[in-house]
């Protein structure tokens, strides 16, 4: 009988020595693993009570065979306690925060209550207690004087000049009360960070392998545990024989080293434990950490069958719900399809085509078993195909697949697409779907997976399909929609004064929408309106001003990025559902690209040329700003500068200069913008297609003040940014003000 329970929560914490013993299936005390006959020794690291790794043997703890038994922990009782290296820093902070005599927190009970009432976090309380220890003050409870604690990585502690033994640390921790631990935000006993028993991993987590020479090769963790057991035995023998304290302390240090490297073999400050060959051992932390570790390699990164990967490219002519895949991939990947009365004819044809001709099939699964389709047997298999058989056929148009680009940072890094099998050797997707994948076409590769069951296909179609994920789960606005070229095309189509004859309108729409029969001329707004539902009305503010749509007709305003992938698309999705939103994206992006191809859209360097008068005005603005900055510096040097409340005179000067130079750049930008006029660069910036007016200002007008963390650039050489300026110079150009623009080019100091 299976008892089903719902997991409420998972807590990570520390086990006490008692708990380690309680969980243990066996006490491990000998470093030997197998006897002369090759059987595991009881009490050894391959004790049969810890699980099974050989077929045919039953576990002595649970009675399960290989594959049934998950393995059981053992434990080693250490002769002397050691520091848990994972908590070395916490041990140091606890030693600092508590009294060396009474073990109480170095804060009075009244102060603790005051801090709690004031909303201080456990971290803040901890910090305040440590300050008393650092200043060598006295305990507010027992009045004993505190001695400064020093921590020498990885696991040595000193009180003044004296080294603290692990046993002394444990004694101090045993005095700390549970109430004080709660104040520090800890739900464990501090002495649990000192290990008296260490857990031994089950055999299933560290299996040994049998080599060709029939020798056994043990896992790195087993090697490490053998080292711990050997040193533990030697330490016990030396203590029992009354060996000198020096030898006992050396062996104790060695035991600490082996236990520390069992947990983490990459600790800075100590040499890593190595194999005979010189290779560092992979211990517990190394199994979990990094790119090859358990989390990133096995738990976050998955491997699947029925998958393909190749370079991805753009195709604006397919739907956002589709992905174009090469014939090569379509012939290699298969999906199972059960034979029924309606599809038996089609599937017989696919079987006759065989595995090499698309659309074809690779295998047929009957009640007898799997048959591989080959040139010699395909006619026979096709003839004998019966209802209830399953044909593993090629991927065909309309099949649902899961498409993914790594890194998979959010759920919409994987979406469902319908297959379009097309020539050439790359995957292709609609450019409107690049944003959720964060894809571009400079060599990016993407993954495709063909689901193998009806349930998986249904989930991909209902939950993962692109049109169901138009609205981002992160910010609640559309993440899929027209961008860049699409935005520019939509603006050129819907701006005032755009008129087309019926012939031109037919060429532009290319059958995407049905044109009214009797009209001879169409404005761009009328053509765009044909994409909208007839009862759709909305007023919103776009990048270029107010937009009004009434009863499916664009009355005023132009379509920019807000119209293609913003407010307008969002409303269509909410009011009419994902099918209408998908159709709108498909048609609006295609229409925009056709318009753009008709108009042409290119940028030349001469588009950034400003008339002589505009250049003179910009220079006048910059001269005035520099003069104002110099006046501010003179006022500062005379001590006459108005100080901003809450700031020093130097900080006030910096704020005034930043404001003055920022204003100069904005004024110069406005002059440049007016002078450049309505060219391609301005259209792109204004509509939200690409770039900004600030970029234009910096290219045509003035680059302006460069800021680091909101401040003028100060660092570089001693009291100056570059060796070309005088020391202590606070003028505009000496602190990062760039007077030139990118078109003219910058001077060496700029």
C-alpha positions, 0 to 999 in steps of 0.5 A, a space after each residue: 500500500 502506498 501512503 501519499 503525503 503532501 510535502 509542506 516544506 523543506 528545511 536545511 539545517 544541521 544534524 546533532 550527533 544524536 540525530 546522525 547516530 539515529 539515522 545511521 544503519 551501521 557504525 563504521 570503524 574499520 578502513 578495510 572494505 572487502 575480505 579476501 573472498 571479495 565480500 564486503 566487511 561488516 563495519 567497513 565502508 562497504 558494509 552491506 547494511 549501507 545499501 547494495 550496488 551488486 545485482 543479486 544481493 539484498 540489502 541487510 537493512 531494508 531487504 531491497 535489491 539493486 534498484 529498489 534500495 535507495 541506500 542507508 547512511 552509516 556513521 563514524 564516531 570521531 575520537 576527538 571532535 572537529 570543526 564543521 568547515 562549512 560553519 567556520 565563519 559562523 563559529 567565529 561570529 558566535 564566539 565573538 557575540 557571546 561571553 567567554 565565561 557565562 555564554 550569554 549574548 553580549 547585549 543586556 536583556 533590556 537592550 535586546 527587548 529595545 532592539 526587537 521593538 525597534 525592528 532590528 533584524 537578527 543580523 543587526 543584533 549579531 553585529 552589535 554583540 560582536 562590536 563589544 567583543 572587538 572593543 574588549 568590553 565586559 559582559 553585561 550579565 556576568 561583568 567578565 572582561 572579554 578577550 578579542 577573538 581572532 579567526 585564521 582561515 580555514 578553521 583556527 581560532 585564537 583568544 588573544 595569543 592563545 589557540 582555542 581547542 575544539 573542545 574548549 569551543 564546544 564547552 563555550 557553545 554548550 553554555 549558550 541558551 536557546 533564547 539567545 540563539 533565537 534572538 540571533 535568528 538560529 534554530 539549531 544548537 551551536 555545539 552541533 557545528 562541532 562534529 563528534 560523529 560524521 555521517 557516512 554516505 550510502 554505498 549507492 552515492 559512492 559505488 565502486 567499479 570493477 575493472 577489466 583486471 577484476 580489481 575494484 576501483 573505489 569512489 573518491 568519497 570512499 578514499 576520503 573516508 578511508 583516510 578519516 578512519 585510518 587517522 581516527 584509529 591512530 589517534 585513538 591508539 596514541 591516546 590510549 598508549 599515553 603518547 606525548 600531547 604534541 603527537 596527539 595534537 598533530 594527529 588531531 589536526 590531521 583528522 580535522 584536515 581529512 574531515 574538512 576535505 571530505 566536505 570540501 576539497 577546494 578550501 583556500 589555505 589548505 592543500 587539496 587531498 589528492 589521488 595517487 596519480 596527483 589528481 585532486 579528489 572530488 568530494 561532497 562540495 565538488 559534486 554539487 558546485 559549478 558547471 559540472 556539479 549536480 545543480 547546474 549539470 543534472 538538475 537545471 540542465 536536462 537531456 532529452 531524446 527526440 530533439 534537434 539543435 541547429 542555427 536559427 534564422 529569421 523568417 517574417 513570412 511564417 506565423 508567430 506560432 510556427 517554426 520552420 525546420 529543415 527536411 533533414 531534421 523532419 526526416 530524423 525526428 519521429 512522432 508516434 501516430 496510432 492507426 485508425 479508420 480516418 488516417 489508415 490510408 495516409 499512414 500506409 502512404 507514409 510507410 510506403 515512402 520509407 525512412 528516406 523520403 519525406 513525409 515517410 516513417 521509420 518504424 511500425 509498432 504492432 501487437 507483436 513488436 516493433 518493425 523497422 521500415 526498410 526498402 525491402 519490407 516497406 510494401 509488406 508492412 504497408 499492406 499489413 498495417 492494421 487499426 491499433 498499430 502505431 506508426 513512428 512517422 516523420 515530423 510534418 507540417 502542423 505537428 506541435 514541437 517545443 522550441 527553446 533557447 538557452 539559457 532558459 531564464 524564464 518559462 517563456 524560454 520554451 514555447 510550443 510552435 507548429 512545424 513548417 518543413 521548408 528547404 535549407 538547413 536552419 531553423 527559422 522563426 518570426 522576428 516578433 518572437 525573438 524577445 522572449 527567447 532573447 534570440 538574435 541571428 548572429 549565430 545563435 543556436 536553438 533546441 527543438 523537442 518533438 513531444 511523444 505522447 498525446 498528453 504532452 502534445 495537448 499540453 504544448 498546444 494548450 499551455 505552451 503555444 506562442 499565442 498563449 504567451 504574448 503577455 509576459 508573466 513578469 511585467 504583464 505587458 506584451 513581450 511578443 509583437 512588432 519591433 524595429 523594422 515593423 515599427 518604422 513600417 507601421 509609422 510610415 503607413 499610418 502617418 498623415 498624408 499617406 494615400 494609395 491608389 487601389 492598385 498600390 493598396 492591393 500590392 501592399 496588402 497582398 491578400 492579408 486583408 480584404 479591401 472594400 469593393 468600390 473604393 478607388 483610393 485608400 489612406 494608410 490609416 484606412 489600410 491599417 484599420 482593416 487589421 482591427 475588429 469592427 467593434 474595437 474602440 480605444 484611446 491611448 497615448 503612444 510614443 508620438 502622441 494620442 491615438 484614437 480608434 473607433 469601431 475598428 477605424 484608426 481616426 487619429 494618431 500614428 502607430 508606433 511601438 505602443 501600437 504594435 507591441 504595447 497598449 493596443 496589442 494588450 487590449 486586443 489580447 484581453 478583449 478578444 483572446 489569443 487568436 485575434 492577438 496572434 492574427 493581428 501580430 502576423 498581419 501587422 508585421 507582414 504589412 509593415 515590412 511590405 510598406 518598408 520595402 516599398 518606401 525604403 529605409 536607410 541611414 547615411 552619415 550625412 543625415 547627421 549633418 547640421 546646418 551652420 546656424 545650428 552648429 553656432 547655436 550649439 557652440 553658444 550653448 556650450 560656451 555659456 555652460 562652461 562660463 557658468 561652470 567657471 563662475 560656480 568654481 570661482 564662487 566655491 574657491 571664494 567660499 561664497 557658493 550657496 550650500 544645498 541643505 544636507 550637503 557639503 560645499 564640495 558636494 554642492 559644487 558637484 551637484 550644481 556643475 552636473 545640473 548645468 552641464 546636463 541642461 547644456 546637453 539637453 538644450 544642444 539636443 533640442 537644437 540638433 533634433 529640430 535641425 535634423 528634421 524628419 529623417 530615418 534616424 529621427 523616425 526610428 528614435 521617435 517611434 521607439 523602433 531603435 535608439 533614442 533622441 539622446 543617441 542622436 544628440 550625442 552623434 550630431 550635437 554634443 556627447 556631454 558629461 560622462 558620469 560614474 554612479 551619478 557623479 562626475 569622473 574623479 578617479 584616474 591619477 593623483 588628484 586629476 583624471 588624466 596626466 594632461 590636466 593640472 592637479 586639483 582642476 575641477 573644470 568641466 573638461 578635466 572631469 569628464 565633459 565631452 564637448 565634441 560629438 561622435 560624428 566629428 570625433 573626440 579629442 584624445 583627452 575626451 
